[in-house]
Amino acid sequence: MRLARARLSEVQLALMMLTRLPAGQISVLPAMGAAAWAFPLVGGLVGALSAAVLLAGLALGVAPTMAAGLALLAGVLATGGLHEDGLADVADGFGGGRDRARKLEIMRDSRIGSYGALALVLSLGLRWQGLTILAEQSGVAAAMALLALGAASRAGVVLALALMPAARSDGLGKAAAEVDGLRAGFALAVGIGALLAIGAPFAILAMAVAGLALGLLALRQIGGQSGDVLGALQQLSEIAGWVVLSALV
């Protein structure tokens, strides 16, 4: 019973960290790193909410492109734009900073610059197009893709936490670091399993390459991962997944 309560608390914490969805009260707050195994589950939940909106829109006769846009909106509202914010900050920091200190300073600034704005437009546009292409062929397939990519892209975040040093001495990247191998392995298994379940093994490779590329870039630019880098990783790996899935239609 105590073990079950501990796992439930970790799921609740993961829900609090990654979304704006209600998660209830936690009696004993677990370490952030301990909750990382549940990130793909939370990602799948966000994908499920988006999928429900997509299927409801299609059932009501909404055009696939509009239903896809509404589904993405539902996902953004569920997460509070957390990952999109990270992507924008990374684009501004990596694109505009001259050295490590300045890059980290820019990434912490709440204002958005031209690099960040362009990154957001491209991210939303590519995901919207990918989802639309699938929705035009099969609403069910598109809905399943939302679930699978939602889970798999968060699994990559867990892997980055386990393998990469924190770039800051504070912040989410530091607080959630030190993920052990068992938790990282579970998250990775969930992510890979989700993609295999929809028959998309090539998406695994594409998402891994996208995550690895950003990880190497982050190590070179700021010396490791941060909350913003993790958000950007989720976005880029999801985009890679949509590119592969749209090519298979």
N, C-alpha and C positions, 0 to 999 in steps of 0.2 A: 504493500500500500504506500509506504514512504517513497519507494522508487517511482511508482506511478505518479505520485504528487510532484516529485522532482521533475519528471519528464514533462508533465503538464505545465509546470511553471516555466520551463524552458521554451515550450511552444508559445505560451503567453508572452514571454519576453521577446521572442522572435517576431511575433505579431506586432508588438509595440514598437520595435526597432524599425521594421520595414514598412509598416502601413499606418493609416489613420483609423483603422477598424477597431471597434471595441474589443478589448481582450480581458476584461474583468480585473479583479484584484489579485495581486500576488502576495502571499503571506511572507514568504522568504525569497528575496530576490536572488536568482542564481547569477553566476558570472556570465558576462556577455559571450565570451568564447564558448561556454558550455551550451549556449542556446543555438550555436551556429548550425548544428545538424538539422535543425528545423527550418532553415531558410528556404530550401526547395519546397517544403510543404506549404509554407506561406506563399511562395511564388506560384505554386499550383492553385492556391485559393484565389489569389488575385486574377490568375488566368481564368479560373472558373467563373468569377464575377463578370469578367469581360466577355466570356463565351456566352453567358446567360443573356447579356444585353444584345450580343450579336444575333443569337438565335431568335430572341423575341422580336428584334427589328425585322429580320427576314420573314418571320411568320406573319408579321403585320403588313408585309408588302413593301417595306422600306428598301430602297435600292441598295445593292451590296456595298457600294462605296460609302454610302451614308451610314449603313449599319456598322461597317468596319470602323468608321470614324467615331461613332458613338461607343463602340466597344473599347477603343483606345482611350476615350475620354473617361470611361468608367474605371479603367485601370489606373489612370493618372490620379483621379479623385481618390481611389482606394489607397494609393501610396503617398498622396500628397505631393506628387512630383519629385519624390526623393531621389530617384535614380537619374531623372532628367536634370535635376539641379547639379548632381555630381558631374555629369557629362559636361554641362556648360562651364562649371568651374575648372575642370581639367583642361578644356579647350582654351579657356582664357589664360590659365596659368602657364601651361606648356607653350602656348603660342605667343604670349606677351612678356613672359619673365626672362630676364637676362641671366639670372643665376638661381641656385636652389632656393635661397632665402626669399628672393623676390617672387618666384613662382608660388611658393607656399603662401606668401602674403596675399597675392592676387586670388588664389584659390579660396582663401578665407573671407575675402571681400564679398558682401552680399550683392553688390551691383554686377550686372551682366555686361560683358563687352561684345564686340563684333564677332570674335571667334566663338564665344559661347552661344550667341544668337544663331549663327550659321549652323553650329553643331545641333542645336535643338530642332531647327527647321529640317535639316537633313535626316535626323533620327526619326522624328515623327513622320516625315514624308515617306521614308523607306519602309518603316513598319506598316504604315497605312496602306501603301501600295502592295506589300507582300500579303497582308491580310485580305485585301480586296481581291487579289488574284485568286486566292484559295476560296474565298466566299462565293465568288462567281461560279466556281466549279461545284463546290459542295459546302453547305453551311456546317454540316456535322464535322467534316474534315478540318475546316477552319477553326471550329470551336475546340477540337482536340489539339490542334496545333497551338492554340493560345495556352492551354493547360500545360502542354509538354514544354514549350519554350519558356513559360513562366517559371517552371520548376528547374529546368536545366540551366538557365541563365543565372539563377541564384546559387546553384551548385558550384559554378565557377567562382563566385564570390567567396564561398567557404574555402575552396582550394587556395585562393589567393591569400586568405587570412592564415592558412596553415603553412604556406611556403614562403611568403614574402615578409620581410621586416617592416615594421611600422616606420613611416617617414617622419612622424611627429612624436613628441613625448606625451601628447594628449590627444583627445579627439576619439571618434568612433573607431578608426583603424587601430589605434593603440589599445583601447578598452576591450575590443572584441578579438584581439590577437591571441596567440598561443592556443589555437585550436588543435586538439590532439588528433592523432592519425585515425582513431576509430570514428570520431565524429565526422572528420573530413571524408573518410571512406564511405560512410553511410550516405552523406549528402551527394557524393559523386555517383554512387550506385543508383540513387533515386533519379538524378538528372539523366544519366545514361539510359536507365530503364524507361523513363518517360519518352525519350526520343525513339528508342527501339520499339516501344509500344505503338507508335504511329508510323512505323516503317521508315524512319529517317536516319539510318546509320551515318550517312555522309554529313548530316548536320552536326554530328558529334565532332567530326574532324574540323569542320569549318568554325564551330564555336570555340574549340580548343585553340585553333590557330589565332583567332581574334583575341582571345584572352591572353595567350602567350605573348602576342605582339604588344599589347597594351602593358602587360606586366614588365616586359623588358624595357619598354619606353619609360615607364614610371621609375624603374630602378636607375635608369640613366639620368632622368630629369630631376627627380627629388629623392632618390635613394630608397624607395620602397612604396608601400601602399598607404592610402589614407581613406577616409570615408568617401571622399570625392572620387578617388580612383576606383574604389569598389563599385560606386554607382555607375561610373563610366564603363566599367568592365561588363556590368549587367546589360547596359544598353547596347554596347558593341557586339557582344556575343549573341544577344537576341536578334539584332539586325542580320548577323551572319546566318543565323538559323532561318530567318525569313527569306533570305536570298537563295539558300539551298532549296527550301520548300517550294518557292515560286518557280525555280528552274525545273522541278520535278513534275509540275502540273502538265 
